[in-house]
Amino acid sequence: MKTLLNRILKDEQGGEILEYALIAGLIVVAAIAIVGAVGTKVSGRWTSLNASM
C-alpha cells in the first residue's frame, strides 16, 4: 500500500491533466459570460429592429 501511494504521489501526469481541465473550465466560464453579456445586447437590437418594421 505504501509503494502504491508513493507511486501515485510521484506521478506528474495527473497534474498536467488537472491543469488542462482547469484551463478548459476557465475558458468555458469566460465564453458563457461573454455570450450572456453580448446576447442581451443582440436581443435588444433585434427587438428594436422588429419594432421599427
mmCIF file as gemmi writes it, N, C-alpha and C atoms, coordinates in Angstrom:
data_model
loop_
_atom_site.group_PDB
_atom_site.id
_atom_site.type_symbol
_atom_site.label_atom_id
_atom_site.label_alt_id
_atom_site.label_comp_id
_atom_site.label_asym_id
_atom_site.label_entity_id
_atom_site.label_seq_id
_atom_site.pdbx_PDB_ins_code
_atom_site.Cartn_x
_atom_site.Cartn_y
_atom_site.Cartn_z
_atom_site.occupancy
_atom_site.B_iso_or_equiv
_atom_site.pdbx_formal_charge
_atom_site.auth_seq_id
_atom_site.auth_asym_id
_atom_site.pdbx_PDB_model_num
ATOM 1 N N . MET Axp A 1 ? 0.834 -1.198 0 1 0 ? 1 A 1
ATOM 2 C CA . MET Axp A 1 ? 0 0 0 1 0 ? 1 A 1
ATOM 3 C C . MET Axp A 1 ? 0.874 1.255 0 1 0 ? 1 A 1
ATOM 4 N N . LYS Axp A 2 ? 1.939 1.211 0.743 1 0 ? 2 A 1
ATOM 5 C CA . LYS Axp A 2 ? 2.821 2.372 0.818 1 0 ? 2 A 1
ATOM 6 C C . LYS Axp A 2 ? 3.493 2.639 -0.534 1 0 ? 2 A 1
ATOM 7 N N . THR Axp A 3 ? 3.884 1.592 -1.24 1 0 ? 3 A 1
ATOM 8 C CA . THR Axp A 3 ? 4.516 1.789 -2.544 1 0 ? 3 A 1
ATOM 9 C C . THR Axp A 3 ? 3.525 2.348 -3.561 1 0 ? 3 A 1
ATOM 10 N N . LEU Axp A 4 ? 2.276 1.921 -3.478 1 0 ? 4 A 1
ATOM 11 C CA . LEU Axp A 4 ? 1.248 2.446 -4.376 1 0 ? 4 A 1
ATOM 12 C C . LEU Axp A 4 ? 1.03 3.934 -4.123 1 0 ? 4 A 1
ATOM 13 N N . LEU Axp A 5 ? 0.978 4.313 -2.866 1 0 ? 5 A 1
ATOM 14 C CA . LEU Axp A 5 ? 0.794 5.722 -2.512 1 0 ? 5 A 1
ATOM 15 C C . LEU Axp A 5 ? 1.982 6.558 -2.988 1 0 ? 5 A 1
ATOM 16 N N . ASN Axp A 6 ? 3.184 6.051 -2.804 1 0 ? 6 A 1
ATOM 17 C CA . ASN Axp A 6 ? 4.373 6.775 -3.271 1 0 ? 6 A 1
ATOM 18 C C . ASN Axp A 6 ? 4.371 6.926 -4.788 1 0 ? 6 A 1
ATOM 19 N N . ARG Axp A 7 ? 3.953 5.877 -5.484 1 0 ? 7 A 1
ATOM 20 C CA . ARG Axp A 7 ? 3.921 5.933 -6.948 1 0 ? 7 A 1
ATOM 21 C C . ARG Axp A 7 ? 2.898 6.96 -7.419 1 0 ? 7 A 1
ATOM 22 N N . ILE Axp A 8 ? 1.751 7.013 -6.765 1 0 ? 8 A 1
ATOM 23 C CA . ILE Axp A 8 ? 0.715 7.983 -7.136 1 0 ? 8 A 1
ATOM 24 C C . ILE Axp A 8 ? 1.187 9.408 -6.878 1 0 ? 8 A 1
ATOM 25 N N . LEU Axp A 9 ? 1.861 9.624 -5.76 1 0 ? 9 A 1
ATOM 26 C CA . LEU Axp A 9 ? 2.335 10.969 -5.423 1 0 ? 9 A 1
ATOM 27 C C . LEU Axp A 9 ? 3.444 11.442 -6.358 1 0 ? 9 A 1
ATOM 28 N N . LYS Axp A 10 ? 4.253 10.511 -6.863 1 0 ? 10 A 1
ATOM 29 C CA . LYS Axp A 10 ? 5.343 10.883 -7.765 1 0 ? 10 A 1
ATOM 30 C C . LYS Axp A 10 ? 4.885 11.042 -9.204 1 0 ? 10 A 1
ATOM 31 N N . ASP Axp A 11 ? 3.705 10.55 -9.542 1 0 ? 11 A 1
ATOM 32 C CA . ASP Axp A 11 ? 3.205 10.628 -10.907 1 0 ? 11 A 1
ATOM 33 C C . ASP Axp A 11 ? 2.813 12.066 -11.219 1 0 ? 11 A 1
ATOM 34 N N . GLU Axp A 12 ? 3.456 12.654 -12.219 1 0 ? 12 A 1
ATOM 35 C CA . GLU Axp A 12 ? 3.196 14.05 -12.572 1 0 ? 12 A 1
ATOM 36 C C . GLU Axp A 12 ? 2.2 14.183 -13.71 1 0 ? 12 A 1
ATOM 37 N N . GLN Axp A 13 ? 1.857 13.118 -14.367 1 0 ? 13 A 1
ATOM 38 C CA . GLN Axp A 13 ? 0.945 13.182 -15.499 1 0 ? 13 A 1
ATOM 39 C C . GLN Axp A 13 ? -0.463 13.585 -15.048 1 0 ? 13 A 1
ATOM 40 N N . GLY Axp A 14 ? -0.881 13.149 -13.899 1 0 ? 14 A 1
ATOM 41 C CA . GLY Axp A 14 ? -2.2 13.528 -13.391 1 0 ? 14 A 1
ATOM 42 C C . GLY Axp A 14 ? -2.318 15.018 -13.147 1 0 ? 14 A 1
ATOM 43 N N . GLY Axp A 15 ? -1.222 15.637 -12.726 1 0 ? 15 A 1
ATOM 44 C CA . GLY Axp A 15 ? -1.205 17.085 -12.502 1 0 ? 15 A 1
ATOM 45 C C . GLY Axp A 15 ? -1.397 17.857 -13.788 1 0 ? 15 A 1
ATOM 46 N N . GLU Axp A 16 ? -0.807 17.359 -14.864 1 0 ? 16 A 1
ATOM 47 C CA . GLU Axp A 16 ? -0.955 18.03 -16.151 1 0 ? 16 A 1
ATOM 48 C C . GLU Axp A 16 ? -2.398 17.954 -16.635 1 0 ? 16 A 1
ATOM 49 N N . ILE Axp A 17 ? -3.008 16.802 -16.443 1 0 ? 17 A 1
ATOM 50 C CA . ILE Axp A 17 ? -4.402 16.648 -16.852 1 0 ? 17 A 1
ATOM 51 C C . ILE Axp A 17 ? -5.288 17.592 -16.05 1 0 ? 17 A 1
ATOM 52 N N . LEU Axp A 18 ? -5.005 17.718 -14.773 1 0 ? 18 A 1
ATOM 53 C CA . LEU Axp A 18 ? -5.778 18.618 -13.925 1 0 ? 18 A 1
ATOM 54 C C . LEU Axp A 18 ? -5.62 20.07 -14.38 1 0 ? 18 A 1
ATOM 55 N N . GLU Axp A 19 ? -4.404 20.441 -14.728 1 0 ? 19 A 1
ATOM 56 C CA . GLU Axp A 19 ? -4.18 21.813 -15.205 1 0 ? 19 A 1
ATOM 57 C C . GLU Axp A 19 ? -4.948 22.093 -16.494 1 0 ? 19 A 1
ATOM 58 N N . TYR Axp A 20 ? -4.916 21.14 -17.417 1 0 ? 20 A 1
ATOM 59 C CA . TYR Axp A 20 ? -5.655 21.323 -18.673 1 0 ? 20 A 1
ATOM 60 C C . TYR Axp A 20 ? -7.154 21.399 -18.417 1 0 ? 20 A 1
ATOM 61 N N . ALA Axp A 21 ? -7.644 20.609 -17.483 1 0 ? 21 A 1
ATOM 62 C CA . ALA Axp A 21 ? -9.07 20.649 -17.157 1 0 ? 21 A 1
ATOM 63 C C . ALA Axp A 21 ? -9.449 21.989 -16.537 1 0 ? 21 A 1
ATOM 64 N N . LEU Axp A 22 ? -8.606 22.525 -15.689 1 0 ? 22 A 1
ATOM 65 C CA . LEU Axp A 22 ? -8.888 23.834 -15.091 1 0 ? 22 A 1
ATOM 66 C C . LEU Axp A 22 ? -8.873 24.936 -16.144 1 0 ? 22 A 1
ATOM 67 N N . ILE Axp A 23 ? -7.915 24.89 -17.048 1 0 ? 23 A 1
ATOM 68 C CA . ILE Axp A 23 ? -7.85 25.896 -18.11 1 0 ? 23 A 1
ATOM 69 C C . ILE Axp A 23 ? -9.084 25.807 -19.002 1 0 ? 23 A 1
ATOM 70 N N . ALA Axp A 24 ? -9.47 24.583 -19.366 1 0 ? 24 A 1
ATOM 71 C CA . ALA Axp A 24 ? -10.668 24.409 -20.197 1 0 ? 24 A 1
ATOM 72 C C . ALA Axp A 24 ? -11.903 24.919 -19.464 1 0 ? 24 A 1
ATOM 73 N N . GLY Axp A 25 ? -11.986 24.663 -18.163 1 0 ? 25 A 1
ATOM 74 C CA . GLY Axp A 25 ? -13.115 25.151 -17.382 1 0 ? 25 A 1
ATOM 75 C C . GLY Axp A 25 ? -13.174 26.669 -17.353 1 0 ? 25 A 1
ATOM 76 N N . LEU Axp A 26 ? -12.032 27.308 -17.202 1 0 ? 26 A 1
ATOM 77 C CA . LEU Axp A 26 ? -11.997 28.775 -17.207 1 0 ? 26 A 1
ATOM 78 C C . LEU Axp A 26 ? -12.4 29.345 -18.56 1 0 ? 26 A 1
ATOM 79 N N . ILE Axp A 27 ? -11.977 28.692 -19.631 1 0 ? 27 A 1
ATOM 80 C CA . ILE Axp A 27 ? -12.364 29.147 -20.966 1 0 ? 27 A 1
ATOM 81 C C . ILE Axp A 27 ? -13.87 29.03 -21.151 1 0 ? 27 A 1
ATOM 82 N N . VAL Axp A 28 ? -14.451 27.935 -20.676 1 0 ? 28 A 1
ATOM 83 C CA . VAL Axp A 28 ? -15.901 27.741 -20.796 1 0 ? 28 A 1
ATOM 84 C C . VAL Axp A 28 ? -16.647 28.8 -19.988 1 0 ? 28 A 1
ATOM 85 N N . VAL Axp A 29 ? -16.197 29.073 -18.77 1 0 ? 29 A 1
ATOM 86 C CA . VAL Axp A 29 ? -16.856 30.088 -17.943 1 0 ? 29 A 1
ATOM 87 C C . VAL Axp A 29 ? -16.755 31.462 -18.602 1 0 ? 29 A 1
ATOM 88 N N . ALA Axp A 30 ? -15.599 31.788 -19.149 1 0 ? 30 A 1
ATOM 89 C CA . ALA Axp A 30 ? -15.443 33.082 -19.825 1 0 ? 30 A 1
ATOM 90 C C . ALA Axp A 30 ? -16.335 33.166 -21.057 1 0 ? 30 A 1
ATOM 91 N N . ALA Axp A 31 ? -16.437 32.084 -21.811 1 0 ? 31 A 1
ATOM 92 C CA . ALA Axp A 31 ? -17.291 32.086 -23.004 1 0 ? 31 A 1
ATOM 93 C C . ALA Axp A 31 ? -18.748 32.271 -22.632 1 0 ? 31 A 1
ATOM 94 N N . ILE Axp A 32 ? -19.187 31.61 -21.565 1 0 ? 32 A 1
ATOM 95 C CA . ILE Axp A 32 ? -20.576 31.756 -21.119 1 0 ? 32 A 1
ATOM 96 C C . ILE Axp A 32 ? -20.846 33.194 -20.687 1 0 ? 32 A 1
ATOM 97 N N . ALA Axp A 33 ? -19.897 33.799 -19.987 1 0 ? 33 A 1
ATOM 98 C CA . ALA Axp A 33 ? -20.075 35.186 -19.546 1 0 ? 33 A 1
ATOM 99 C C . ALA Axp A 33 ? -20.137 36.137 -20.735 1 0 ? 33 A 1
ATOM 100 N N . ILE Axp A 34 ? -19.297 35.923 -21.716 1 0 ? 34 A 1
ATOM 101 C CA . ILE Axp A 34 ? -19.277 36.802 -22.895 1 0 ? 34 A 1
ATOM 102 C C . ILE Axp A 34 ? -20.559 36.638 -23.704 1 0 ? 34 A 1
ATOM 103 N N . VAL Axp A 35 ? -20.986 35.399 -23.908 1 0 ? 35 A 1
ATOM 104 C CA . VAL Axp A 35 ? -22.22 35.161 -24.667 1 0 ? 35 A 1
ATOM 105 C C . VAL Axp A 35 ? -23.416 35.754 -23.925 1 0 ? 35 A 1
ATOM 106 N N . GLY Axp A 36 ? -23.42 35.631 -22.618 1 0 ? 36 A 1
ATOM 107 C CA . GLY Axp A 36 ? -24.518 36.214 -21.841 1 0 ? 36 A 1
ATOM 108 C C . GLY Axp A 36 ? -24.561 37.728 -21.951 1 0 ? 36 A 1
ATOM 109 N N . ALA Axp A 37 ? -23.402 38.368 -21.902 1 0 ? 37 A 1
ATOM 110 C CA . ALA Axp A 37 ? -23.351 39.826 -21.989 1 0 ? 37 A 1
ATOM 111 C C . ALA Axp A 37 ? -23.696 40.316 -23.389 1 0 ? 37 A 1
ATOM 112 N N . VAL Axp A 38 ? -23.164 39.672 -24.396 1 0 ? 38 A 1
ATOM 113 C CA . VAL Axp A 38 ? -23.417 40.093 -25.77 1 0 ? 38 A 1
ATOM 114 C C . VAL Axp A 38 ? -24.823 39.69 -26.203 1 0 ? 38 A 1
ATOM 115 N N . GLY Axp A 39 ? -25.312 38.564 -25.692 1 0 ? 39 A 1
ATOM 116 C CA . GLY Axp A 39 ? -26.625 38.067 -26.079 1 0 ? 39 A 1
ATOM 117 C C . GLY Axp A 39 ? -27.748 39.03 -25.742 1 0 ? 39 A 1
ATOM 118 N N . THR Axp A 40 ? -27.67 39.682 -24.596 1 0 ? 40 A 1
ATOM 119 C CA . THR Axp A 40 ? -28.716 40.632 -24.225 1 0 ? 40 A 1
ATOM 120 C C . THR Axp A 40 ? -28.7 41.854 -25.144 1 0 ? 40 A 1
ATOM 121 N N . LYS Axp A 41 ? -27.509 42.275 -25.536 1 0 ? 41 A 1
ATOM 122 C CA . LYS Axp A 41 ? -27.413 43.424 -26.456 1 0 ? 41 A 1
ATOM 123 C C . LYS Axp A 41 ? -27.963 43.071 -27.835 1 0 ? 41 A 1
ATOM 124 N N . VAL Axp A 42 ? -27.636 41.878 -28.317 1 0 ? 42 A 1
ATOM 125 C CA . VAL Axp A 42 ? -28.132 41.444 -29.621 1 0 ? 42 A 1
ATOM 126 C C . VAL Axp A 42 ? -29.649 41.288 -29.58 1 0 ? 42 A 1
ATOM 127 N N . SER Axp A 43 ? -30.145 40.734 -28.491 1 0 ? 43 A 1
ATOM 128 C CA . SER Axp A 43 ? -31.596 40.579 -28.347 1 0 ? 43 A 1
ATOM 129 C C . SER Axp A 43 ? -32.295 41.937 -28.346 1 0 ? 43 A 1
ATOM 130 N N . GLY Axp A 44 ? -31.699 42.908 -27.692 1 0 ? 44 A 1
ATOM 131 C CA . GLY Axp A 44 ? -32.261 44.255 -27.69 1 0 ? 44 A 1
ATOM 132 C C . GLY Axp A 44 ? -32.27 44.876 -29.077 1 0 ? 44 A 1
ATOM 133 N N . ARG Axp A 45 ? -31.211 44.654 -29.818 1 0 ? 45 A 1
ATOM 134 C CA . ARG Axp A 45 ? -31.152 45.187 -31.184 1 0 ? 45 A 1
ATOM 135 C C . ARG Axp A 45 ? -32.214 44.549 -32.076 1 0 ? 45 A 1
ATOM 136 N N . TRP Axp A 46 ? -32.386 43.216 -31.964 1 0 ? 46 A 1
ATOM 137 C CA . TRP Axp A 46 ? -33.387 42.536 -32.77 1 0 ? 46 A 1
ATOM 138 C C . TRP Axp A 46 ? -34.788 43 -32.398 1 0 ? 46 A 1
ATOM 139 N N . THR Axp A 47 ? -35.022 43.209 -31.117 1 0 ? 47 A 1
ATOM 140 C CA . THR Axp A 47 ? -36.328 43.691 -30.684 1 0 ? 47 A 1
ATOM 141 C C . THR Axp A 47 ? -36.588 45.091 -31.235 1 0 ? 47 A 1
ATOM 142 N N . SER Axp A 48 ? -35.583 45.951 -31.184 1 0 ? 48 A 1
ATOM 143 C CA . SER Axp A 48 ? -35.71 47.305 -31.715 1 0 ? 48 A 1
ATOM 144 C C . SER Axp A 48 ? -35.941 47.282 -33.229 1 0 ? 48 A 1
ATOM 145 N N . LEU Axp A 49 ? -35.211 46.441 -33.91 1 0 ? 49 A 1
ATOM 146 C CA . LEU Axp A 49 ? -35.356 46.333 -35.353 1 0 ? 49 A 1
ATOM 147 C C . LEU Axp A 49 ? -36.736 45.794 -35.716 1 0 ? 49 A 1
ATOM 148 N N . ASN Axp A 50 ? -37.213 44.813 -34.979 1 0 ? 50 A 1
ATOM 149 C CA . ASN Axp A 50 ? -38.526 44.237 -35.236 1 0 ? 50 A 1
ATOM 150 C C . ASN Axp A 50 ? -39.638 45.247 -34.977 1 0 ? 50 A 1
ATOM 151 N N . ALA Axp A 51 ? -39.467 46.076 -33.952 1 0 ? 51 A 1
ATOM 152 C CA . ALA Axp A 51 ? -40.493 47.073 -33.64 1 0 ? 51 A 1
ATOM 153 C C . ALA Axp A 51 ? -40.538 48.182 -34.697 1 0 ? 51 A 1
ATOM 154 N N . SER Axp A 52 ? -39.394 48.462 -35.301 1 0 ? 52 A 1
ATOM 155 C CA . SER Axp A 52 ? -39.359 49.551 -36.279 1 0 ? 52 A 1
ATOM 156 C C . SER Axp A 52 ? -39.926 49.135 -37.636 1 0 ? 52 A 1
ATOM 157 N N . MET Axp A 53 ? -40.1 47.85 -37.857 1 0 ? 53 A 1
ATOM 158 C CA . MET Axp A 53 ? -40.61 47.391 -39.162 1 0 ? 53 A 1
ATOM 159 C C . MET Axp A 53 ? -42.092 47.451 -39.219 1 0 ? 53 A 1
